[in-house]
Structure formats: structure tokens, C-alpha cells
């Protein structure tokens, strides 16, 4: 028996296609809105953190972490790790009790993942500021400093080198400082000053003279350059190789 098949018109097919496309776009928009809401605590916390508003940052980041931990299927573990590190760094910078140990625990749990690098550099700086030089060196040793940004590397290597210098390990101090001596950073003069002093104590007098010459016009350091190095013409023959 012949059966007549009614085929949908092109207009009807186009209408259905448009409807399905509209539904897809609506679902995508709803999903994007949910994602924005889901990560609002992270984004707000990061904003406050960048503004050095650490108490507010901790509140927002704690909310984000709590919402993710209670989710049936937590998303974006990377963001959770970053939020956790920021939360503990904020506590350290606020000087909260036990924040040092909490940050150390969080960082060690995530190493060798680079997500832990900010925690390590903050802890190293923390020990440096507290004049706990051995602890600072041990902390910086936990990560490859060459993997940091140029500005972060210059700061970390200066502070690590300075710690070695204070502990009178001039060879180790020189090893750290020489790697960043030509970097354009906020620590340029300090790096070259302590590198030159390390060379002096190691009896590398020509290198010391060269280092001091780099900062001879720096108003912060020129007054502390040993007189004998104020001009290369003052170097005695016994110091010239």
C-alpha cells in the first residue's frame, strides 16, 4: 500500500532549529551565570587581597572554599588551591596566631606544584624580616627560584643572599647575588652592594671594586662604600690582580 509521508516544510524545520538554538543559548547563559556566582567569592577575595585588604580577603576566600568543599562535585581544584594559599598568606600578613604554621602546612601539601610558590616566597620573606636567617634560607631552598618572575626572583635571591651574608657564608651569598646583579629591580643597589662586600671578604678585590662602582652614585649606598673602593685609583697594588 502506498503511504503518503508528510515531510516538514523548510519553514517548520528552520523554526525548530531556531528554537533548539535559543534553548542552548539560554542554558549556556544560565550556566555562565551560575559559574560567575560560584566563583564570586574567589574573585572578590583576590580583589581584596591585591588591595592588601587581608581581613576582607579571608572572609571572601573562606566562603568560596566552604562552598566548594560542600559541593557534590567540587570544580576547579586549581582555584581552590590558589584560594587556600591566598587565605593563609593573608593570615600571615595580618600576623594572626598560628598563621605561619598553617601557611607552611598548606604549602608543603601542594609542593612541588607552582601554586605553592607564593606561599614559599612569603614565608621566606617573613623569616627574613624576623631575622630568622637560617629558616629563611631553608624555606627558599624548597623551590627553584629561577622559575619565579624576574621581580620575584630578584627579591628572593637578594633576601636569600643577604641571609647567607649575615651568617658569614660569603661564598653562598655571592652565588645567590651574582645571578641577579644585572636585573633591573627594586633590589638592584642592595644586590650589588652586598655582592661587592661578599667579594671583598672573599678577597676578590677587582670584582668588589667593579660592584661598588655600579652603586657609587646611589645616595642610599654611596656613603657606605669603603673609602678604599671609592675610586679604583685608590686600590693598592697588592689588591690588583
C-alpha positions in Angstrom: 0.0 0.0 0.0 1.4 3.4 -0.9 1.8 5.6 2.1 2.0 9.3 1.8 4.7 10.7 4.0 4.2 14.2 5.2 7.5 15.9 5.3 8.0 19.1 7.4 8.3 22.3 5.4 11.6 24.2 5.3 9.9 26.9 7.3 9.0 24.5 10.1 12.4 22.9 10.1 14.0 26.4 10.4 11.6 27.2 13.3 12.6 24.1 15.2 16.3 24.7 14.6 15.9 28.3 15.9 14.0 27.1 19.0 16.7 24.5 19.8 19.5 27.1 19.3 17.7 29.5 21.6 17.3 26.9 24.3 21.0 26.0 24.0 22.0 29.7 24.3 19.7 30.1 27.3 21.2 27.1 29.1 24.7 28.4 28.3 23.8 31.8 29.7 22.4 30.2 32.9 25.5 28.0 33.3 27.7 31.1 32.9 25.7 33.0 35.5 26.0 30.1 37.9 29.7 29.9 37.3 30.1 33.6 37.9 28.2 33.2 41.2 30.1 30.1 42.1 33.5 31.9 41.7 32.3 35.3 43.0 33.9 34.6 46.4 37.2 33.7 44.8 37.2 36.8 42.5 36.2 39.1 45.4 38.8 37.6 47.7 41.5 38.0 45.1 40.5 41.6 44.5 40.7 42.4 48.3 44.0 40.5 48.5 45.5 42.6 45.7 44.4 45.7 47.5 46.1 44.5 50.8 42.6 44.2 52.5 43.5 40.9 54.0 40.7 40.6 56.5 38.1 41.1 53.8 40.0 38.8 51.5 40.0 36.0 54.1 36.2 36.3 54.6 35.5 36.0 50.8 38.0 33.2 50.2 36.8 31.2 53.2 33.3 31.4 51.8 34.4 30.2 48.4 36.4 27.3 49.9 33.5 26.3 52.1 31.0 26.3 49.2 33.4 24.2 47.0 34.1 21.7 49.8 30.4 21.1 50.4 29.6 20.7 46.7 28.7 17.3 45.5 31.4 17.6 42.8 33.8 20.3 43.5 35.0 22.1 40.4 38.3 23.7 39.6 40.7 22.3 42.1 43.3 24.7 40.9 41.2 27.7 42.0 40.6 26.0 45.4 44.4 25.6 45.9 45.1 29.2 44.9 42.3 30.4 47.3 43.7 28.3 50.1 47.2 29.7 49.6 45.9 33.3 49.4 43.8 32.7 52.6 46.8 31.6 54.6 49.1 34.3 53.2 46.6 36.9 54.2 46.6 35.5 57.7 50.4 35.6 57.8 50.4 39.3 56.7 47.9 40.1 59.3 50.1 38.5 61.9 47.5 36.0 63.0 48.4 33.4 65.6 49.3 30.1 64.0 49.2 31.6 60.5 52.9 30.7 59.9 52.4 27.0 60.6 49.1 27.0 58.7 50.7 28.5 55.6 53.7 26.2 55.9 51.4 23.1 56.1 49.4 24.3 53.1 52.4 25.0 51.0 54.2 21.7 51.8 51.0 19.8 50.9 51.0 21.4 47.4 54.7 21.3 46.5 56.2 20.8 44.0 53.2 22.4 42.3 54.0 26.1 41.4 50.7 27.0 43.1 52.7 26.8 46.3 55.4 29.2 45.2 53.7 32.4 46.6 53.4 30.7 50.0 57.1 29.8 50.0 58.3 33.3 48.9 56.0 34.9 51.5 57.3 32.6 54.3 60.9 33.3 53.2 60.3 37.0 53.4 58.6 36.6 56.7 61.6 34.8 58.2 64.0 37.4 56.6 62.0 40.2 58.2 62.1 38.4 61.6 65.9 37.9 61.2 65.5 34.2 61.3 68.0 33.8 58.6 68.6 30.1 58.6 64.9 29.5 58.4 64.6 31.9 55.5 67.3 30.1 53.6 65.8 26.7 54.2 62.4 28.0 53.0 63.7 29.5 49.8 65.5 26.2 49.2 62.2 24.5 48.8 61.5 25.9 45.3 63.5 26.6 42.2 63.9 30.4 42.3 64.7 30.6 38.6 61.0 29.7 38.0 59.8 32.9 39.6 59.0 36.1 37.7 62.0 38.4 37.3 60.9 40.8 40.1 60.1 37.9 42.4 63.4 36.2 41.7 65.4 39.3 42.3 63.7 39.8 45.7 64.0 36.2 46.7 67.7 35.8 45.7 68.6 39.1 47.4 67.0 38.1 50.6 68.5 34.6 50.5 71.9 36.0 49.6 71.6 38.6 52.4 70.8 35.8 54.9 73.9 33.9 53.9 75.9 37.2 54.1 74.8 37.8 57.7 75.6 34.2 58.5 79.1 35.0 57.1 78.8 32.4 54.3 80.1 34.8 51.7 80.6 32.2 49.0 76.9 31.2 49.2 75.9 34.8 49.4 77.9 35.6 46.3 76.4 32.6 44.5 72.8 33.9 45.0 73.5 37.6 44.4 75.6 37.3 41.3 72.6 35.6 39.5 70.5 38.8 39.7 73.2 41.5 39.8 72.2 42.9 36.4 68.5 42.7 36.8 66.5 45.9 36.8 64.7 45.6 40.1 63.9 47.5 43.3 66.8 45.5 44.8 69.5 46.4 42.2 71.6 48.6 44.5 71.2 46.3 47.6 72.2 43.3 45.5 75.3 44.9 44.1 76.3 46.4 47.4 76.2 43.0 49.3 77.7 41.2 46.3 80.6 43.7 46.4 81.1 43.2 50.1 81.0 39.4 49.7 83.7 39.7 47.0 85.7 41.9 49.4 85.6 39.4 52.2 86.5 36.6 49.7 89.4 38.8 48.6 88.0 39.2 45.1 89.1 42.8 45.1 88.7 43.6 41.5 85.2 42.2 41.4 84.4 44.1 44.6 85.7 47.4 43.1 83.5 46.7 40.0 80.5 46.1 42.1 80.9 49.2 44.2 81.3 51.3 41.1 77.8 50.3 40.0 76.2 52.0 43.0 78.7 54.8 43.5 76.0 57.4 42.7 73.3 55.8 44.7 72.5 58.2 47.6 71.4 55.3 49.8 74.6 53.3 49.5 77.4 55.5 48.4 78.1 56.6 51.9 78.7 53.0 52.9 81.1 52.1 50.2 84.5 51.5 51.8 86.8 54.5 51.1 89.4 52.3 49.5 86.9 51.4 46.8 85.5 54.9 46.3 87.8 55.2 43.3 89.7 52.4 41.5 92.8 54.7 41.6 92.9 54.2 45.4 93.3 50.5 45.2 96.8 49.5 46.4 98.9 47.4 44.1 98.6 44.4 46.4 94.9 44.3 45.7 95.1 44.5 41.9 95.4 41.2 40.1 
